[in-house]
Amino acid sequence: EEYDALCGGFEGDELMEGNIAMYHLARKLPQSVWSEYNHTNFDKLAERIKLNIDGSLSDIPQEFIEEWKRFMEKFGRDGQDQMFVSSARYIDRPDFLLAKIS
C-alpha cells in the first residue's frame, strides 16, 4: 500500500503534471534560441514568442509555439508564488516562466 502511494504515478497530481509540462516545453525550444537570452532579458524572448503566436514573426519552431499555447491554456494561471493573490501569473509575466524553465 505504501509503495503504491509513493510510486503509483503522478496522474492527477497537478503540480507534477505542471512540472513535467515545463520540462517538455523547455526541450521544444532549440538551444540556439535559449543561448540568445539570459535571466536579465527573458522579457525579450517572451515578446518574440508572442510575435510568433500573432504571426508577425516565424523564427521559432511551430512545435514550440503549439506547446507554449497548450501550456498557457492549462497552467498559465499558475505562478511563482501562486498561493498569494497578488503574485503575477505566467500568463501575465511569461518571462517568469521562461526564467524557470531555462
Summary of the structure (lengths in Angstrom):
residues: 102
radius of gyration: 15.2
end to end distance: 37.2
largest distance: 53.8
contacts: 234
relative contact order: 0.15
helix: 59%
strand: 0%
